[in-house]
Amino acid sequence: DGTLAGDAYERCASARARLAEANRLMRRKEWQAAALPLREAATLNPGHYLPHLLLGRVAFEQGQWAEAKRHLETAQALYPAFGSEREMARALLSKCEAGEEK
């Protein structure tokens, strides 16, 4: 199976573990701490939208509008699987743009 070639399975499993860790930190509103496992997940699985969507949220929560916008646009380009996630990206992008105008 070409989708599991090389170390793809291990990389995918590692990325999922990093996402789970980041979600735990985000639930506790530990935004800065959540960024590291999200960046690792994005590196492990660069074609997946979710690390970028969540990095956008983390940056947004910290008032880092330009970084939030960059990650949210990347997430949108990678096409989130669920409509609710696409809507979250759009809503946060709008708020980032409003924040940049202040």
PEZIKA-V803563 format. One record per backbone hydrogen bond with DSSP energy under -1.0 kcal/mol. CO is the residue of the C=O (numbers start at 0). NH is the residue of the N-H. Records with the same first field share a line. If there is no record, write none. Layout:
# PEZIKA-V803563
CO->NH / NH
This chain:
# PEZIKA-V803563
0->3
1->4
4->7
6->10
7->11
8->12
9->13
10->14
11->15
12->16
13->17
14->18
15->19
16->20
17->21
18->22
19->23
20->24
21->25
22->26
23->27
24->29
25->28
28->30
29->33
30->34
33->37
34->38
35->39
36->40
37->41
38->42
39->43
40->44
44->47
48->52
49->53
50->54
51->55
52->56
53->57
54->58
55->59
56->60
57->61
58->63
59->62
62->64
63->67
64->68
65->69
66->70
67->71
68->72
69->73
70->74
71->75
72->76
73->77
75->78
81->85
82->86
83->87
84->88
85->89
86->90
87->91
88->92
89->93
90->94
91->95
92->96
93->97
94->98
95->99
96->100
